[in-house]
Amino acid sequence: MRFDPLNPSIPFGDGVADAIDWTQATMGWLFDGIQAFLQLIYGAFTFALATPPYWVIILIFAAIAWRAASWRLALFTAIGFYLIRGFDLWLHAMQTISLVVLAVLCALLLAIPLGIWAARSTTVSKIVKPVLDLMQTMPAMVYLIPAITIFGIGPTPGAIATLIFAMPPGVRLTELAIRQVDKELVEAGYAFGSTPGRILRQIQLPVALPTIMAGVNQVIMLALSMVVLAGMAGAGGLGGDVVGSLASLNIPLGIEAGTAVVIIAIFLDRVSARFGEPQRRRPRGRRTQQETETSGQDPTTEPTTERSKA
């Protein structure tokens, strides 16, 4: 076949399809193992969330919101999930949360180590950046095509497509966070004889944690948006309701499923965002018991001045 530069025809898609077919035929055993593992974890999450009475899960979510943020978010969480139960979408909502948690955990297990590696190696960073650009600019629904081809219909292709779509912000913000750590702190760690692993655990990661958690928040939001599209792959949950309402023009179902997705998104966004915030500093003027014992002075007595000593 001759190539005509004035009338080009490049079968790029055919090449990708052939590569997917070859990978599926050669590594089918690996894909079967991945599918079995993801279905097991997904089933465990769904069982843990959907089996107890709905009010127990609502109380747990409200307690998490109260602990992470405030009583206002806890009240919103309780009312919001009660509305989801009133919409008769409780099981599908728990399936959606299970799929989001599964995809986010898998994405973070890949994104955070890759971001740390990219922050430590300029070569890795230069290789990773164009790949992340491609992952972020590719239309989200395109990820469903190879996932369905390899894993078939069900929650597994939805989870795979979701973690691929949601992973780039985790890698980018992890790399940015590690690179922004003050170099003087790192040099001080090396000066005291610390190993690179210890510096990473005790200096770089604690300092970079707020930015890394911002990346985690973005991963959660992108995962939730992709989970809805994953309903087209038979992933079920609220995404299936949205797709079903679109196919049958069922306006009530579409509005209720969309509202449930918004409630879950607000809950996950606020909780993940507040967990990444640094701890509040205690007010000045109050001395802890440890500081008092260290100074050896009674906090109720006034400090001795040079004039009184004289």
N, C-alpha and C positions, 0 to 999 in steps of 0.2 A: 504493500500500500504506500503510494507516494504522498508526500506532504506538500500541499500547495500553500505557499506563504500568503498569497492573495485571497485565498478562500480556505482559511484554516478550519480544521475539524479535530479537536483534541478530546478523545474519549476518557476524560479524567474520571467521571463517575463510574464508567465501566471498570476501570482499574481498581477503584475503591471497592466496588461490589465484588470483584474477583478476589481481592485481598481478604474481605470479610468471609467469603465462602471458604477460602483456603484456611483461614484461622479457625473457623468453626469446625471444619473437617479434621484439622490437625489437633486442635486443643479442645475438643468437645468435652473431654473428661474434666478439664479445669472449669469450664463454664457450668457444667452440671454441678460441680462442687460449690461454686460461688452461688448458684441459684438456690441450692439446698440450704446453704448457710444463711443467706439473706432471708429466705422464707421462714427459717427457724426463728431468727431474731425478730422479724416482723410479727410472726405469730405470738411470740412471747410478749412483746410490747402491747399488742392488741388485746391479748388475754388479760394482762395486768391492768389495762385501762378500762376495758369494757365489761369485765366480769363483776367487779364490786358494784353495789348500788350507786346510781349516778350522784347522789348527794354526798357520798364519801369522797369521790373524786373531786367534786366541786369544792369541798372543804379543804382538801389537800392543795388544790391549785390556789385557792384563796390564801392559805397559809404561806405558800411559797411567794405569792405576790406581796403579802404583808411583810414577810421577812426581807424580801429583796428591795421593795420600794416603800409603800405606805399603805395605810388603811383605805385610802381612796382607790388605789389599784385593786386591793383585795375586794372591795365592794363591787367595783366594776366587773371583776372576774366572776364573782358569785352570781351577779345578775346576768352577765353575758352568757355564761355556760348554762344557767337555768333557762334562758331563752332558747339556746340550742336544744336543750331537752324538750322544751315546749314545741319546737319546730319538728319534733320526731326525727331528728338527725343525729342523735347522740352516738350511735354505733359508727356512723360514717365519719363523724367528727373525730372519734377516738382512732379510727383507722388512718385518718389524715395526719393526726399528731404522731402516730406510730411511724408512719412513712417519713415524716419530716425528721423525727429524731434519728431514725436509722440512716437516712441520707446525710444528715448533718454530722453524725458521728463518723461515718465512713469518709466524708469529705475532709473533716478536720484531722483524721488520722493520716491522711495523705498531704494535706495542705500545710500544716504547721511544720513537720519535719522538712518538707521541700522548701518552705520559706526560710527556715534556719540555714539550710544548706546553701540556698541562693544568697543569703546575707553574708555567708563566710567565703563564698567562691564567686568571683566576678565572672568566670567562664560559665558557671551554672546559671547565673543571673541572666547573662546574655542569651543563653539557650532557652530559658524558661519564659522570658518576657514575650517573644513572638507567639509562642504556643498559647500563653494566657490570653493574648490579644485575639487569637483565632477562636478560642473557647468562648470569649465574651461577646464577640461580634457575630458568631454563627447563630442563625435563628434557633430558638429554643426547641421548636418542634422537630428540627432536623435530627436531634439526638435520639428521638424516639424510633427513627427508622432502623438504624443498626441494632439498637437495643432490642426491638421487637424481633428482628431477624434472628438474633443470636439466642435470646432467652424466651421468646414466645410472648403470649399474652399473660398479664398478671402484674403483681406488685413489683417483681424483680426488675423488669425493664424500666418501670417508673423510678425505682430507687437508683438504678445505674445512671439514667439520663439526668436525674435530679442532682446527684453528687457531681457529675461532670459539669453541669451548668452552674452550680453554686460554689465550686471550689476556687475559682480564680481570686475573689477578694480575700479569702483566707491566706493564700500564698503571698499576694502583694502586700497586705498589711503586716503580715508576720515578718517579711523581709524588711519592710520599712521600719518596723518597730525595733528590730535588732540593730539595724544600721544607725538608728538615731540615739542609741545608748551612748552616754558620754564616754569618750575614749579614755579619759583620765581615770574613770572608775575601772575600766578593763585593765589599764596599765598598772593601776594600784594592785589589782588582784594578782597579776603576773609577778609584781614585785614582791608580794608576800608568799610566792611559791605555789599559787593555786594552779591546778590543771585546767585545760580548756573546758573540760566537761563541768568542773565545779564552778568556773566562772559563768558558764551558760546557765546553770541551775540557780546559783545564788546571787548573781549580779544582773545578767542580761535579761533573763526571763522575768524576774520580779519588776524591773524597771520598765520593761516593754509591755507588761501585762495589759494596761489600759488600751493601748493601740491594738494589741492582739485580740482583745475582747471586742473591740469595734469591728474587726474583721469577722469574728464569730457571729456578731449580730447581723452583718451583711450576708453571711452564708445562710443563716436561718431565714432571713427574709426572701432571698432568692430561691431557697429550697421550697418554701411555702408557695411561692408563685409558680414554680415549676411543677409542684405536686398536682395543682389544678389541671395543668396541661397533660400530666401523666394519666389523667382519667381517660384520655383517648386510647391509651395502651391497655386498658382494662385494669388499672391499678385500684379502682374502686374509691371509696371515701367520698369526700365532698366534690372532688374533681369529676367523679362519675356522675354525680347529681347535676353539676353544671353542664357537662356534655350532654346528658340526657335531656335536660330542660331546653338546651339549644336545639337538639334534634327534633323534639316534639313541640317546641314553642310553648313550654309549660312555664308561664311567667311566675306563678307563686313559688314553684320549686326553685327556679333560678334565683329569685330574690332572697329566699330563705337560705339557700346554700351559700350565696354570696355574702350575706350578712354573717353567717357562721364563720366563713373564712376570715372576714374582717375582725371578728372578735378574737379568734385564735391568733391572728397576726399581731394585734395590739398587745395581747397577753405575752406572747413570746418576745416581741420587740422590747417592751418595757422591762421585763424580767432580765433578759440577757444584757440590756444596756446598763441596768443598775448594778449587775454583778461585776461589770468591768470598771466601775467608778472606784477611785481610791477611797480608803477609809477617811471619814471626817476626823479632822484634828480636834483634840480636846481643847476646851477654852483655856486661854492664858490666865495665869493667876492662881490656878489650882495645881497643887503639887501632889504627885502620887505617893503612896506609902514607900515605894522603892526609892524614890528620889530623896524622901525625908531620911530614910535609914542611911542612904549613901552619904548625905551631907552631914549626918550626925547632929542635926539641929532640930529643935522643936518648932514645928511650923507656926505655932501660936505666939512665939517670941519674936521680937524684932531683931534684925541683924545688928551685930555689935559694930559700932563705928570706931574709927581711929581715935576720935575725941574721947569716947567713953573708956577706951583702953588706957588712955593717958591719965 
